[in-house]
Amino acid sequence: MRTREVRREMKSDYILLVGQVQGYLMMSVKEKLEEADLETMIAADIEAIDKLGRAPIAVMVYVDEVIARNQQLLIYLKDRIAEEDIPAFVFGNADDLADIKKVLLPHLIQGQYERPINVKDMVDEVKDYLEQNDRTKKKKILVVDDSGVMLHSIKGWLGKDYQVTLANSGLSAIKYMTLNRPDLILLDYEMPICDGKQTLEMIRAETEVADIPVIFLTGKGDKESVMKVMSLKPEGYLLKSMKPMDIKKYIDDFFINRKANPR
């Protein structure tokens, strides 16, 4: 996993600005973002975005004709935004914005700005959104489960108060953690190929992430199953049959207790 080597290259919290680097509007937006003390990285394609490593705290997309036609890039952005709980803002001509919303669905977009654009006002609105939603302060939870229904259900229950990232396998979770450090992992115990036990063993084997707390998700509440889960010494376990409000309260209480009793 080579976590130690990768972490030296990780960026701090930053805005990902997607578009053509040489454009005047792009450079004006970057300048205003940095004047607002928001570190900004520019990328125009999937490879360049991947090289940045750590997930940004927000994505801003300058939608010109080139970007609007790049379906592969837009689908990639849609998946990253949805899975990693990243707020998205788009700006450009009205026709191009209409095209991008066919891929980046409206519910994923927090702000939309048509040309001509007052760059300062747009940047101020982005910064206000990040501050109001505590994007740099919210606890980060990685949910690992092979069930898409369960993943999105948990995100719906916790997404208002936490930054929730989704992974559909243990290997995807490990890959994510090479560049991003969650505050808590909710880990499905019963998964195919690489189950919860194996995933936990891989996490505990890596010095850089071994101390991240793990709470198991399990569909079995009988005594034997619970004892098997707890023998792995997680921070706790949650039954998938629990009411959403009870799962939310369990997570809230976990972070309250951890803050009161830091390790």
Secondary structure, 3 states (H helix, E strand, C coil): CCHHHHHCCCCCCCEEEECCCCCHHHHHHHHHHHHCCCCEEEECCHHHHHHCCCCCCEEEEEECHHHHHCHHHHHHHHHHHHHCCCCEEEEECHHHHHHHCCCCCHHHEEEEEECCCCHHHHHHHHHHHHHHCCCCCCCEEEEECCCHHHHHHHHHHHCCCCEEEEECCHHHHHHHHCCCCCCEEEEECCCCCCCHHHHHHHHHCCCCCCCCCEEEEECCCCHHHHHHHHCCCCCEEEECCCCHHHHHHHHHHHHHHHHHCCC
